[in-house]
Amino acid sequence: MIYIVMGVSGSGKTTVGGLLAQRLHCGFRDADEFHSDANKAKMHAGIALTDEDRWPWLDAMREAIDDARAQGRPHVFTCSALRQVYRDRLTPPDGGVTFVYMKGDAKTIAARLSERSEHFFNPALLQSQFDTLEEPRDAVVLDIRQPPERLVDQILAEAPPETGAPGR
């Protein structure tokens, strides 16, 4: 089974995804490692990515998802996955992906971003992410104000390990 922890930058995807992977004793990959240097430079400069910028990034992630599924072991990924079309691109035709939506308000997330110093994402892009966000129809929805350990408990309670549902 594949988990994709999604949401806007600063929502806690990496923290929760890493804890989930530890709890499941499985692999973990952050979407940032799939971005091209050009994408990272654009975001650092405060320039929002276009769909054309995102397609190769999403395709690289999908390839990693397919590889993880072929190994037959659970794996946790993080990805903003802001639009349904992006989530569709990440999901294999036969499913097997559970989306976990890190839901939070702009004020809470902006405060988190202001405390982050060693990341290429420019906090000025936060509003563009909220503008792009299409909340998922089928996902485990988490309130980011809760402690990360509690959020992992919620994921494991709401996503049956055999089916991968809810999600895809």
N, C-alpha and C positions, 0 to 999 in steps of 0.2 A: 504494500500500500504506500501511496505517496501523499504526503501532506504538503500543501503550499500555504504558508503563512503570509497573508497579504494585507495591504493597507498603504496609506501614504507614508512618506518618509518621516521618521521620528515616532512612529506609532508603537515601536517595540518589537517589530518583526524578528530581528536578529536575536534579541534576548530570549523571547519566548520560543522561537524556533530552535535555538541552541539547547534550551532546557528540555524541550520536547524530544529532541534527538537523543539527549543524554538519558532521559527516562526510558525511551524505547530501545536504547543501545543500538542505534542505527546511524547511518551517514547523515551529514548536514552540509548543505551548500547555500551560500548567500547569493542572491541575484547580482550583487555588485561585481562578483568575480566574472560574470558573463558580459559585462559592459565593455565596449571598446574604449580605447583611450580617448577617441574623439567624443564619444558620448559623455565620458567623465569630464572632459574639458568644457564641453558645452554647459553641463549642469553646474560646474564650479563657477563658470562665468555668469550664471543666472539665466541661461537660455534654456527654455523648456524643450524637451525632446519632441520630435514629430513622430507620427506613426512610421514613417520611412526610417527614422533612427531606431525605432523600437523593434521592427520586424526581425533583423538579424540577431538581436539580443534575445528575443523571445524564442526564436528558432534554435539558438544554441542551448537555451534552457530546456526546451522540449527534447532535444537530443539527449541531454543529461537525464531527463526524466525517463525517457525510453530505455536508456542504459541501466538505470537503477531498477526499473521494473523487470528488465530481462534477467537481472541477478536474483530476482525473487525475494528481495528483502525490503523492509520498510525504509523510507528515506524522507528526510525533511528538507524542503527548499523554502526560501523566502523570495518574494517578488511583489512589487507594488500591485501588479495585475489590476490596474485601476478600471479598465473597461471590460465588459463582457466579451468582446471580440478578442482581447488579450487572453482572458481565461480560457476561451474556446481554443485558442491556438496552443495553449499549454496542455490541454487535456487530450489524451489519446482517444481514438474513436470508441474503444470499449470501456472508457471511464478509468476507474481505479485511482482517482485523484480526489482528495478531500481538501476543500478550500477552508481556511480559517481566517476570518476577517477581523483584523484588529481595528475596532471602531472607536473613534475618539473625536473630540471637538478641536477646532483650529486653535483655540486659546491654550489648551493643555499641550497640544503637540508643538506649538510655537515655543512654549516655555522649554520643552525638552530639547528642541533644536538649538535654542540659544545656549544650552549647556554643552553642546557637542562641538569639539574643536578640530578633530582630526578626520573629517569626512569630506568628500568632494561635493556633496549636495549643498547647494546654496539655499539657506532658509528663505530667501526671497521667492523661491519657486513653490513654497507650500500652498499658496492660494491657487496656483495653476493646477496642482495635484487635486485639490478639493474640487476645482471646476471640472476636471476630467473624470473624477470618480463616479462610477456607476456602482452603487452598492450591490453586492451579489445577491442573487435570488436564493441560491442553495449553498449555504456555508454555515459553519459553526461561527457564530457572532460573539465576539468577546468585548467586554467593556475594559478599555486599556487602563482605567483608573484602579483596577484590581491588581494585587501583587502577582508577579509573573508565575510563581509556583501555583497559585490558585487558578490562573488561566490555563496552565498545562493540565491541571486536574479536570477542568471543564472540558478541554479538548478531548481528553481520554474518555470522559463520561458520555460525551455527545457523539463521538465518531466511533461506531463499532469497528473493531480492528479487522474483522473478516470481510466486511463489505466495503469499507471506505466511505460509507454514507454517513451523514449528509455530505453533499458535495457533488461529485460526479461518479 
